[in-house]
Amino acid sequence: MHDAFFALHDRLPRQSPGSDATTRRLLALAGPLPPRPRVLDLGCGPGRAALLLAAEAGARVTAVDLHQPFLDELTEAARARGLGDRVGTVRADMAGLDGPRFADGSFDLVWAEGSAYIVGFDTAVRDWQRFLAPGGSLVITECVWTTGSPSAGARAFWDPQASLRPVAGNTAAAVAAGCHVLGVLVQPDSDWDEYYVPLAERVATADPSAPGMAGALEATREELAVRVRHGTEYGYAGYVLQPHDPRWRTRPEVPADHDAVRAVVAAAFPTPAEAGLVDALRADPGAWLPGLSYVAEAPDGSVAAHALLTRCTVGDVPALALAPVSTAPDHQRRGAGRAVVRAALDAARMGGESLVLVLGHPEYYPAFGFVPASRFGIVPGFDVPDEAFMALVLDDSAQVPVGTIHYPEAFGV
């Protein structure tokens, strides 16, 4: 049946739900890449993503798969598109890569669309980080539950095959494995059509008398039928991850940190107003959210940086305000501020928050994915340059509210 499965999937454009548009969106979430980035595409299949990354990102792609016909198809397609010098293939088990070609820190981007389930999401995140150069990113797409209570029918199909979790569950697993989450993209239903429509056409024309084919056809028909019956209960999501900066340990603040946080905030700003703002927000039960005030520790255990997320609203819809963000002068421009902001945003994602707003430097916050809030129809209730008032959507499956932001009283606006 193993050979019949590959025969059934031979020369299909994709081996999992996806699209060129989704690949481009995930690439954008990964942030700026160096010229001619080094990319490791794990479980590449026929290489649709590898070809796009080579053509549009100028990447040098090392594409790994165990099925040689997939690699042959990719090599053929790369040559036909004039990308033969940018795409190299390796027949290998992605669970056991070693040797000089796969040395630690050898790649700027590790890419795995629809393949991490073979080793497990947690294992993939834990083990594949080592391939990344400093500042590199890991992109994984994974099947997820899109409902909090999957039906018995959906579970009967998926539970024997894979340990599906909700989006937030994989987010928490990625953070526990030592990564920040740069972005999460719940893939559109059209991504399933790009995989299943050609597959269904192949099923309709396949010869059931071929060795093992009857079983492969039965299993595939069941998979297609489950999607029709239960497709609203599960989907695919792409995760863009980056390993923690090992120089800075981040954690939620505890009461013993209050004085140190006050000192860091006061030292980071020209007046004590921001330090007073943190104290006032901490005392406001309508604004303060336990677990969303984060600190970064210096190697000696002292507080080096602080980031605070508190409750605000857009119209009457809950959102988060990021403010203030502070780094002690001795630790500025060393990554402590970036580390603590990333950690606070991770905590917000895991807590099910969907929108963060910030009034800040337009050259600093876009690195975290913030864009002008006006793009979503969100406006401040006071005059401020458009590029300085920014929004970050944490959950793109939730509708982004439109209207005016209302800050907690302590902000005085």
N, C-alpha and C positions, 0 to 999 in steps of 0.2 A: 504493500500500500504506500510505502514511503516513495518509491519510484513513481507510482501512479499520481501521487500528490504533486510531485514536481512536474510531471508531464501535463497535468491539468493547469498548472500555473506558468508553464513555459511561454515566454514572450509576451506575457501580460505586462502592461505599462507600470503597474504597481503591485506590491505584495502586501500592502497594508493601507488603511485609509490615509489619504493625504492629497496634496495638490501643490503645484508650483507656487500658488499664491500663499499657501501656508508656510512653505519652505522660506519664502521671502520674508514673511512676517516674523518667523522665528529668527532668521538671520538678523533682521533689524533689531530685535530685542536683545541679541547678543552684544550689541554695541559696536564701537569702532574696532576694526581689525587692522593688523599691520599690513603693509603691502605684500602681496603674494602670500597670504596666510597659509600655514600648514594645517591641513584638515585630516582627521582620522574619521572615516565613515565606517561604522561598525554594523555588520549585518546589512550590507549595502543593497542586497538583492540585485536587480538589473541596473541600479545606479541612477535613478531619476534625480535624486537630491545631489549626488556626486557631480553629475553633469552640470546642474544649475550652479552649484558652488564654484566649480571650475570656470564656468563661462562668465558669471555675473560678479563673483567676488574675486576673480583672478587667483583662486586658490590652487595650491598643489595638493591634490587629494590622494591619500592612501586608502583604498577601498577594500574592506575585508569581508569575506563571506566563505562559507564552507562548500557552497554549491558551485562547482566550476562553470556550468553553463550560464549562470547569472554573470559571473565574472567575464566570461567570453563575450556575452552580449554587451556588457558595459565597455569592454575594450573596443569592440567593433563600433559602438555608437560614438565613443570618444574620438576615434580616428576619423569617422565620417564627419564629425563636427569641427575638426581641426584642433582637438583638445588632447591628442594622444600624449603630448609632452607634459600635460598637467594632471593626468589621471593614471595612477598605477594601481594594480590589483594584487591582492595577496590572498591565497587560499589558506585559511587558518580558522581555528576555533577562537571566537572573540572572548571566550572565558579563560583562555590560557595564552595570551600574547606575551612573548618575551624576545630577547635578542636586541641587538643594537638598533634595529629599525623601530622598535617599540620601547625605547629607553624613556625613563621618567623625564617629563618636561619637554617632550619632542614635538608637541602640537599646540597650535593656538586655539583650535576648536575641535572638540570631539562631538561627532554627530551620530545619532541613532534614532532613525524614524522607524517605529513599529518593530524593533528587534530586541529591546531590553527585556521584554517578558521572558525571553529564553533563559536568562540568568537570574531574573528577578530585579525589580526596580531598585530595591535597597542595595543589592549587591552591585548593580551597575554603577550607581552613584558613588558608592564607597570605593570600588576598585578602579574605576576609569578616571578618577581625579588625577591619578599619578601621571597620566600622559600629558597633562596640561602644563604649558609654560606659565610663568607668572602673568596674571591678568587674563588668562585664557578662560573659555567658557565651555560648558557641557550642555548639549541639547538632546533631550530625550522625549519621544512621544510615547504615550502609554494609554491603554484602555482604562476607563474610570467609570464609576457609578455617577450618574447625573441626577439621581434621586436619593433621598435619605432612607427610603424604604423599598428596595428592589423587590419585585414580585417573586413568588416561588418559581414561576416559569423562567424568568430571567436567571435566577440563581441556579436552577437545575442545569442550565446550559453552561454557565460561566464558572461556577464554583469548582467543578472537577478539572478545569483547564487553567485557571489563573486566579490569583488573589486580588480581585478588583477592590479598589478603595475609592472614596470620594476625592475630588481634587485636593481638598485641604489635607487629607490623609497623606498623600504623596508629598505635599509641601512640607508637612511636619517630618516625614521620613528623610527628605533631602536635607533639611536643616540639621536633624540629628546626625546625619552622615557627614556633616562638616561643610555644607554649602549654603550660600545665600541664594535666594530665588530672585533672579533679575526680572522674570516675567513668566506668566502662565497664559496659555492660549487654548481655550476650548475650541476644538476644530469644528467647522460648520458641517451640517449634514451632507453638503455637496461633496465633501472629502470622502465620504463613504461611497457615494455614487461612482467616483473615479476608480475605486477599487472593485466594487461589487457589480457594476453594470457589465464591464468586460468579463468578469468572472462568470456571471450568470449566462452570458452568451457562450462562453466556452463550455459550461455545463450542458447547455442545450445541444451542443454538437459533438460532445465527446463520445467515444466508442465504449460502451459499458462492458464489452467482452474482453477488453485489453486486461492483462494481468493486474489485479489489485484495483482496477478502476471502479468497479461497482461499489466497493467500500468508500473510496475517496469521493465518489459522487454523492453517496448517501450522506456522508459527514458534511459536505459542502452545501448540499440542499438544506440540511438542518440549520446550518449557520445562516444561510440567506433567509430562511423562514423565521428564525428567532429575531433577526433584525427587523423584519416587517412587523412582528407581533410586539416586540419589546424595545424597539429602537429609541423610544423616548427615555428609557431608563439607564442607558449607558452611552458612552461616546469615547472619543479620543481627545486627549489633552497634551499639549506640548509644554515642556518645562525647560526654561533656560536658567542654568545654574552656574555659579562661580564659587570656587573654594574660598573659605574664610581666609582672611589675612592672618597668618600665624603670629604676627607681632602683637595682635590685640585680642584679648579675651573680652567678649561682650556678654552681658547678662542684664536681667531686670534690676532696677535699683531696689535696695532694702532700706528700712528706716535708718540703719547705721550710716548710710551714704548721704543723708540729707545735707549735712554740713559741707561735705566734700563737693557735692553737686553745686551747692550755693557758691562755693569758692571758685569752681571752674567757670560757672556761668558769669559770675561777676568779673573774673579776670579776662574773659573772652570778649566782653562788650565795653564800650567807653563809659557807660553809666551803670548803676546798680539796678536799673529798672527791670531788666530781663530776669535777674536773680529774684527780685520781688514777684515777678510774674509767675515763676515756677512755684514759689511758695503759695501764692494766691490760688493757682490752679489746683495744687495739691489739697487745698482746703475746700474746694468746690466739688461736692459729690455729683453734681450734674455734669461736670466737665472731666473729672479725673477718672481714668480707666486703669485699674490695677493691672500691672504687667506691661504697660506701654510707655513707661519711663525707663529708658535704657542707658547703661553706662558702658564705656570701654575702659579696660584696665591697662595701665602701663605694666611693663615687666615686673616692677616692684610691688604691684598690687594696688597702687594708688589710682584714683579716678582721673583718666586722661581726657575723656570726652563724654558728652551727654546729649541725648536726643529725646524729645518729648512729643508724644501724640495724645491729644485730648479730643473730647467730643465737640463737634460743631454740627451745624445743619446746613443743608442747601434747600431753601424753602423749609419744608418740614421733614425732609429726609435726612437721617443720620449720616454723618461723614466724619472724617478725622482731620484735625489741623496739626501740621508738623511745625512746632515752634515752642521754644527756641532750640537751635542746634548749637552746641558750644564745644570748643576744644581749648584746653589749657594752652597758653602761649608756648610753653616748652615743647609741646607735642604737635603743633600745627604744621600742616603740609607734609605729614608723614603717614597719612592714611587712617588715623584714629577717628576722625569725623566721618569719613566714608564708611568705616566699619560699623560704627554705632548707628548710623542712619540705616544701613542695610539690615542690621539686626532688629531694629524697631519695625521696619517695614515687614520683615519676615514674621514677626510676632503678630502684626496686624492681619496678614494673610491667614495665618493659622487660626486666628480668632474669628474669621469669617467676615472681616471688614472688606468693603468693596471700593472705597474712594478716599484718597488723601489729598489735601490741599495745602499749599505752602506759598507764602509770600517771601521771596528770597532772590538770591543772585541768579540771573538767567543764564550765566555761564557755568554754574555749579550743579544745580538740581537736574538739568536734563540728563546728566550721566546716570541718574537713577530711574529714568523713564518719564520724568515729568514733562508735560507740554503745557502751553498756555491754556488756562481754564476756559477761556472764551471759545475755544474750539467746541466745547460741549455746551455752551450757553450758560456757563457759570460765571457770575460777576461778583466783585466785591461791592460793599456798600459805601465805598470811599474811593477817592482818586488815587490811582496807582498805575504805573506803566503796564500795559497789557502783558509784556513779556516777563514781568516779575511776579505775576499772580498765576500760579501753575497748579495743575491737577495730575494725579497719577491714578489710573484705574487699576485696581488690584484684581478685580473679578469681572472679566469682560462678558460673563453670562448674565450679569445684573444690569438693569437699565440705569444709565447715568442720569441723575436728576438734573433739572434745569432750574436756574433761578439765582437768587442772591445768597451768599454765604452769611451765616449768623454765627459770630464767634462767642465764646463764653464771656461773661461780664468782665472778667479780669483783664481781657485784652483792651478794654476801654474804647472799642470802635463799634 
